[in-house]
Amino acid sequence: MDYLKIKSSILEVFKECDVHSFPIDCFKLLKMYGFKTKSYNSQSSKKKQGCFVVSNDAFTLKNTVFYNDNMPYGRVRFSLMHELGHHVLGHGTPRTEQHEKEADYFASHILAPRMAIHYARCKNLNDVSKLFYLTYEAADYAFQDYRRWHRYVTYHKMSEFDKSMYSHFYSDEHKKFVYTVKECTLCGRKLINFNKDSCQSHHSLYEPRMHYHQDPLESSLLREEKRFLYGGL
């Protein structure tokens, strides 16, 4: 499996669809790539039965992605991005086992990029599941994979892909990697990298900065980030 090719394809999706915040809007992305979406429950009884014959989760027929809306929301999102992965990666038919593995890898990384998991300060699979709207199973896989990425970056250096991903989500205005942008449900003000739906206290609209000195690995990653930002790489 060409992991770099898949991740590079994801970055292109982010650029083409102007994605700068998580959780991503799966339906919007599919629409931007020319796909309609229809739930199994919106079909007639006969067509609904036919949907389950094809897949318990989702499938694509011509320009329409059909999905099982009885599944948990996180699984629906994964299935939708799995189908987008088939399209973006140019998979033909019939689909092979390799195609399915590549589409799964695509879905996992587009829903929760490992760098975004880091800057969101996710400490466990529960954090990943809540922020990126993943099932616990998918969140566990993403978090374990993030830890492997984290070890590599802290002990080695950011790859060219990592630097490109960082640049895409780096905000010149806020001078930081932005992983989520939302409006406060109480006052309507823009919240940057704030994991709650409201600022609660208008004295502090942003999450506190990470204390990298508390963890040698974090200190190493911060030094790597600074080298990249200020031309040291």
C-alpha positions as CSV (number, residue, x, y, z in Angstrom):
1,M,0.0,0.0,0.0
2,D,1.4,3.4,-0.9
3,Y,0.6,5.3,2.3
4,L,2.2,8.5,1.2
5,K,0.1,8.6,-2.0
6,I,-3.1,8.1,0.0
7,K,-2.2,10.8,2.5
8,S,-1.1,13.2,-0.3
9,S,-4.5,12.6,-1.9
10,I,-6.2,13.5,1.3
11,L,-4.3,16.8,1.5
12,E,-5.4,17.6,-2.0
13,V,-9.0,17.0,-0.9
14,F,-8.5,19.5,2.0
15,K,-7.0,22.0,-0.4
16,E,-9.6,21.6,-3.2
17,C,-12.6,21.7,-0.8
18,D,-11.1,24.4,1.5
19,V,-11.2,22.2,4.6
20,H,-9.6,24.0,7.6
21,S,-11.6,22.6,10.5
22,F,-12.6,19.3,12.1
23,P,-14.9,17.4,12.3
24,I,-15.2,17.5,8.5
25,D,-18.6,17.6,6.7
26,C,-18.6,14.3,4.9
27,F,-21.8,15.1,3.0
28,K,-20.4,18.4,1.8
29,L,-17.2,16.8,0.5
30,L,-19.1,14.1,-1.4
31,K,-21.3,16.9,-2.9
32,M,-18.2,18.9,-4.0
33,Y,-17.0,15.8,-5.8
34,G,-20.3,15.5,-7.7
35,F,-21.9,12.8,-5.6
36,K,-25.5,12.6,-4.3
37,T,-26.2,10.8,-1.0
38,K,-29.2,8.7,-0.2
39,S,-30.0,6.8,2.9
40,Y,-31.2,3.2,2.9
41,N,-34.3,4.3,4.8
42,S,-35.3,6.8,2.1
43,Q,-35.6,4.0,-0.4
44,S,-38.7,1.8,-1.2
45,S,-38.9,-1.5,0.7
46,K,-37.7,-3.4,-2.3
47,K,-34.8,-1.1,-3.1
48,K,-33.8,-1.0,0.6
49,Q,-33.6,-4.8,0.6
50,G,-31.4,-4.5,-2.5
51,C,-29.1,-2.0,-0.7
52,F,-28.4,-4.5,2.1
53,V,-27.6,-7.2,-0.5
54,V,-24.8,-4.9,-1.8
55,S,-23.5,-3.7,1.5
56,N,-24.4,-3.4,5.2
57,D,-22.7,0.0,5.3
58,A,-22.5,1.9,2.0
59,F,-21.9,1.6,-1.7
60,T,-21.7,3.9,-4.7
61,L,-23.9,3.5,-7.8
62,K,-23.0,5.8,-10.6
63,N,-23.0,9.3,-9.0
64,T,-24.9,8.4,-5.8
65,V,-23.6,7.1,-2.5
66,F,-26.2,5.0,-0.7
67,Y,-25.6,4.6,3.1
68,N,-27.1,2.7,6.0
69,D,-28.5,5.4,8.2
70,N,-29.3,2.8,10.9
71,M,-25.6,2.6,11.7
72,P,-24.0,4.8,14.5
73,Y,-23.2,8.2,13.2
74,G,-19.5,7.7,13.5
75,R,-19.7,4.5,11.3
76,V,-21.8,6.4,8.7
77,R,-19.1,9.0,8.5
78,F,-16.4,6.4,8.0
79,S,-18.4,4.6,5.4
80,L,-19.1,7.8,3.4
81,M,-15.4,8.7,3.4
82,H,-14.5,5.1,2.5
83,E,-16.6,5.6,-0.6
84,L,-15.0,9.0,-1.4
85,G,-11.6,7.2,-1.0
86,H,-12.5,4.8,-3.8
87,H,-13.2,7.7,-6.1
88,V,-10.2,9.9,-5.2
89,L,-7.8,6.9,-5.4
90,G,-9.2,5.9,-8.8
91,H,-10.3,2.4,-7.8
92,G,-12.1,0.6,-10.6
93,T,-14.4,-2.3,-10.5
94,P,-14.6,-5.0,-9.3
95,R,-13.2,-3.7,-6.0
96,T,-10.3,-5.8,-4.7
97,E,-9.3,-6.5,-1.1
98,Q,-6.4,-4.1,-1.6
99,H,-8.9,-1.4,-2.7
100,E,-10.9,-1.9,0.4
101,K,-7.8,-1.6,2.6
102,E,-6.7,1.6,0.9
103,A,-10.2,3.1,1.2
104,D,-10.2,2.3,4.9
105,Y,-6.8,4.0,5.3
106,F,-8.1,7.0,3.4
107,A,-11.2,7.3,5.6
108,S,-9.3,7.0,8.8
109,H,-6.8,9.7,7.9
110,I,-9.2,12.2,6.3
111,L,-11.5,12.0,9.3
112,A,-8.7,12.3,11.9
113,P,-5.3,13.4,10.5
114,R,-2.7,12.3,13.0
115,M,-1.2,15.8,13.2
116,A,-4.7,17.2,14.0
117,I,-5.0,14.7,16.8
118,H,-1.8,16.0,18.2
119,Y,-2.6,19.7,18.1
120,A,-6.1,18.9,19.6
121,R,-4.2,17.4,22.5
122,C,-6.2,14.2,22.4
123,K,-5.0,12.0,25.3
124,N,-7.0,8.9,24.5
125,L,-9.4,7.3,22.1
126,N,-12.3,9.0,23.9
127,D,-10.9,12.4,23.0
128,V,-10.5,11.4,19.4
129,S,-13.9,9.9,19.2
130,K,-15.6,13.0,20.6
131,L,-13.7,15.6,18.6
132,F,-13.6,13.8,15.2
133,Y,-16.9,12.0,15.4
134,L,-15.5,8.5,15.1
135,T,-16.7,5.2,16.6
136,Y,-14.6,3.9,19.5
137,E,-13.1,1.3,17.2
138,A,-12.1,3.7,14.6
139,A,-10.9,6.2,17.2
140,D,-8.7,3.5,18.9
141,Y,-7.0,2.7,15.6
142,A,-6.5,6.4,14.8
143,F,-5.1,7.1,18.3
144,Q,-2.7,4.2,18.3
145,D,-1.5,5.2,14.8
146,Y,-1.1,8.8,16.0
147,R,1.2,7.5,18.8
148,R,3.4,5.8,16.3
149,W,3.5,9.0,14.2
150,H,4.3,11.0,17.3
151,R,7.3,8.8,18.2
152,Y,8.7,9.1,14.8
153,V,8.4,12.8,14.5
154,T,9.8,13.6,17.9
155,Y,12.8,11.3,17.5
156,H,13.5,12.0,13.8
157,K,11.9,14.9,12.0
158,M,8.8,16.1,10.1
159,S,8.4,14.6,6.7
160,E,7.8,16.7,3.6
161,F,4.1,15.6,3.8
162,D,3.9,16.6,7.5
163,K,5.3,20.0,6.6
164,S,2.7,20.4,3.8
165,M,-0.1,19.4,6.2
166,Y,1.1,21.7,8.8
167,S,1.3,24.6,6.3
168,H,-2.3,24.0,5.2
169,F,-3.8,24.2,8.7
170,Y,-1.4,26.9,10.0
171,S,-3.1,30.2,10.5
172,D,-1.1,33.4,9.9
173,E,-3.7,35.3,11.8
174,H,-3.6,33.2,14.9
175,K,0.0,32.0,14.6
176,K,-0.9,28.4,15.2
177,F,-2.1,25.1,13.8
178,V,-5.9,25.4,13.6
179,Y,-7.8,22.2,14.0
180,T,-11.3,23.5,14.7
181,V,-13.2,26.7,14.0
182,K,-16.7,27.2,15.4
183,E,-19.1,29.8,16.7
184,C,-19.9,30.2,20.4
185,T,-23.5,29.1,20.9
186,L,-23.9,31.8,23.5
187,C,-22.5,34.9,21.9
188,G,-21.8,33.9,18.3
189,R,-18.1,34.8,18.5
190,K,-15.6,32.7,16.6
191,L,-13.8,30.1,18.7
192,I,-10.4,28.8,17.5
193,N,-9.2,25.4,18.8
194,F,-11.9,25.4,21.5
195,N,-13.3,22.0,22.1
196,K,-16.5,23.1,23.7
197,D,-19.5,24.6,22.0
198,S,-19.5,27.8,24.0
199,C,-16.8,29.9,25.5
200,Q,-18.6,29.9,28.9
201,S,-16.3,32.7,30.0
202,H,-15.8,35.6,27.5
203,H,-12.5,36.4,29.3
204,S,-10.8,33.4,27.6
205,L,-11.9,32.4,24.1
206,Y,-9.1,30.0,23.4
207,E,-7.9,26.8,24.9
208,P,-4.7,27.2,26.9
209,R,-1.4,26.5,25.2
210,M,0.3,23.2,25.7
211,H,3.0,23.0,28.3
212,Y,5.6,21.3,26.2
213,H,8.2,21.3,29.0
214,Q,6.1,18.8,30.9
215,D,6.9,16.0,28.4
216,P,10.3,15.5,26.7
217,L,8.5,14.2,23.6
218,E,6.5,17.4,23.4
219,S,9.6,19.5,23.8
220,S,11.2,17.6,21.0
221,L,8.3,18.1,18.7
222,L,8.1,21.8,19.5
223,R,11.7,22.2,18.6
224,E,11.1,20.4,15.3
225,E,8.1,22.7,14.6
226,K,10.2,25.8,15.2
227,R,12.9,24.6,12.9
228,F,10.4,24.1,10.2
229,L,8.6,27.4,10.7
230,Y,11.8,29.5,10.9
231,G,13.7,27.9,8.1
232,G,15.9,25.5,10.0
233,L,14.9,22.5,7.9
